[in-house]
Amino acid sequence: MSETLELEVKSESGISTLIVKGYINNLGGERIAEVCDEHIGAGTHNFILDLENCRIVNSIGISILIEVIERVKELGGKVAFCNASPTIAKTFRIMGLLQTAELHEAYADAQQSLGA
């Protein structure tokens, strides 16, 4: 399993989508936070993280994602996840991420929930 993270970023209709490929650990989580901060600085407050090609998120990665979610929420925005594996979805539920963020099976559902 690759311990690196690649991000493809798309922005449209006031939503930034991060297509995550790889492992969300401390380095991957920090990279996601950096990209979100850049987009927040440019005025975007709604984010979708597409996790179709992500199979593992460790505890440090989750803590960084929680920080991102809290920052976005403070700005009146939303974070939605989509295409998560059953393991990641279960981990997000257990760790409480889904109390402040949404999880959708499909990208189109995440877009719709954010008003696109």
Buried (B, 14 or more C-beta within 10 A) or exposed (E): EEEEBEBEEEEEEEBBBBBBBBBBBEBBBBBBBEBBEEBBEEEBBBBBBBBBEBBBBBEBBBEBBBEBBEBBBEEEBBBBBBBBBEEBBEBBEEBEBBEEBBBBEEBEBBBEBBEB
